[in-house]
Amino acid sequence: MQDKPFDPIPTRHSLLNRLKDWGDHASWQDFFDTYWRLIYNVAVKAGLTDTEAQEAVQETVIAVARKIGDFKADPAYGSFSAWLMRLTRWRIADQFRRRGKVGVQASACPSGEGTLKRELQPDDTGLTDLVDRIPDPGEVAFETLWSEEWEKNLMAAALEQVKRQVSPKQYQMFDLHALQNLSVQHTAQTLQVSVASVYMAKHRVARLIKKTIKELKNKMP
């Protein structure tokens, strides 16, 4: 058992309180913008299709709306991130159950009388097998996946902010060298800049990203 609740996404308590007001559209938009991509990416990596993952996102948000009044921002009750992770896992499991269900379709027989036709899914191996493919929310694997996806989203948000703070040329140098792993020499030749400029851009942008990530985390204590 961990010493403290798993919380890769520390969430503003003020936002959680505002979410209890269903009419606060701005706060709900803030929540959606913060979490939808995380939920979607986890759902896709768990094995859902794009459409299924989008439905899992919508249903998770709806579940949060219905249950947020019961959530207590108290370490004794667990973190919000762990709570949201469980809701997400259940919605992902729901999608697998639906995929595995036997469809029932109405069809017409030659005599014109209505009949019911059972259509088995091509991969119908049973609901138990499908649900078993989803990691339990308490398992390290699912928790790790959740945490890794949040870190990626956090980095993406930081990159977007930093991109607006530096010149396009500086960001290009950082992108080619640090993100796309081009050598300093190749980056300099491609952008027709000096090697020293590439080094300077890399260090400046990297420093800004580190600072921005820290600020983003501080906004969600």
N, C-alpha and C positions, 0 to 999 in steps of 0.2 A: 504494500500500500504506500502511496506517495505521501510525503510529509505535508504537502499543500495541494489544493485542488489544481487540476490541469487547467491552464488558462492561457493558451497561445494568443488569444485575442482579448486583451483586457478592454472592457467596454465601459464607457462613461455611465456612471450611475444615473446622472441626470437624464441621459437619453433613455435608459430603461424606464425611468419614472414617466417620461413623456409618452412612451409607447403605450402606456396604460390608458391613454386617451385616444380612442380609435379615430377621433376627428382631427387629430394633429397630423395632417398630411405631410407637412415638412419633415417631421421627425421620422415618420414611416418611410419617406423617400430617402432620408439619411441612412436609415437602417438597411433598406434594400440596396442602396448604392455600395454600402460597406460590405455586405455579406453575400449578395447573390452569386458573384463569380466564384467565391469559395465553395458554396454549396453545389453549384453547377459542376465545377471541376472535380470535386470529390465524388459526385454522382457518376460522372463519366468514367473516372478511373475505377469505380466500383463495378463497372460493366454495363451501365445504362446507355441507351442511344441518346442522341441529341434531343429528340422530342421527349423521351422519358425523363431526361435530366432536367429539362425546362419545367416539366410538370412537377418534378420533385422539388424544384425551387419554389414554385408557386404554392404548393401544398405545405411546404415547410414554413413559409412566411404566414400562411393562413393559420397554421398550428401555433406559431408564436403569438399571433394576434389573439387567439382564443385562450391561450394559457399564460400569457405574460402577467396577468393579474395574480397568478399563483406563485410566480417566481419571487424569491426573496434574495436580495443582494446581500447575502451573508455567507462568509466562508464556511460556516457550519453546514450550510445547505448545498455547498458545491458552487463552482464558478458558472457564470452565464455561458461561457464557451462550451463547457462540458454539457450543460443543459441543451444548448443549441445543437451540439454534436449528436446527442441522443435523438432529438427530434428529426434531424437530418437522416440519421441511419434508419429510423422507422419509416420515413417517407420513401427512402430508397428501397427498403424491403417491400413496401406496398407496391412499387412499380414492378418488382420481380414477381410478386404474387399475381398481379394482373396479367403479366406476360405469360405466366404458366397456367392460367385458368382455361378451362375448356369453354370455348365460345359456343354460344347458342344462336343459331340463325334461322329465321323463318324462310321456308322455301315452298314452292307450289308443286304439288304432285300432278301427274298427268290428268287425273280426274278433276283437278281444280280445287281439291280440298287442301286446306292449309295444314302443313306439317312442320315439325320442328326438327332441324338437322344439327347434330352435334359435330362441330369442327375441331379436331385436335390440332394443337400447335405443332409445327414440324419438329420442334425440339422439346416436346412434352415429356419430360422425365420425372415430373412430380413436383409439387409445391415445396416439399421438404428440401429437395436438392437445390432448388432455386434460392430459397431463403438461406440455406447453409452457405451459399457463396458470399453472402454479405458478412463482413467481419462484425463480431459483437462489439458494441460501443466501448466496452471495457477492455478490449484487446489492444495491445500495444500497436499492432499493425494499423488499425483504423485510426487510433489516436495520432500516430506518427504521420499518416497520410493527411489528416486534418491539419496538423501543425505545419507540415511542409507546404501545403497549399496556401495557408495563411501567409507564410513567409514570402512566398512568390508574389502574392497579391500586394503585400506591403512593399516589396521591392518595386513592383510595377507602379504603384502610387508614388513612391519616392522619385522614380525615374521621370515620371510625368511632370512633377513639380520642378525638379532640377532642370529639366529640358527647357523650361520657361525662364530659368535664371541665368543661363549661359548662352553664348552665341551659337548659331547653328554649326559653325565650323568646329568649335570646341566640342560640341556634343558628337559631331560626326567622328572626330578623332577618338573620343572615348568609346563610342559605339564600335568602331572597327577594331580598335586595339583590345579593349577590355571585355567587350561583350561578344564580338565575333572572332576573337582570338587571332587577329592578324598581327604579324610581327610589327615592331616599331618602324622598321625600314619600309615594309610594304605599305603600311598606313601612310607614312610620310610621302611615299611616291604616288600613291593613289590620290591623295588630296593635295599634292604639290605644296607641302609644308615642310618645315625643318623637323629633324628628329627631336630636337629640344622642345619644339612646340607640342609634339605628341606626348612627351613625358609630362610636360606642364599641364596639359589638358587632362591627362589621366589622373594626376594627383589632385587637381582642383575639383574635378567632377566627383571623384571618389570621396573626397572630403565632404562635399556638399550632400552627397547621397547619405553618408553616415549620419550627418547632422540632421537631415530631413527625416530619416527613419526614427531617430531618437525623438524628434519633435512629434511625429505621428503617434508614437507610443505614449508620449506624455499627454497627448490630447485625450487618450483613452485609458486613464489610470485605473 
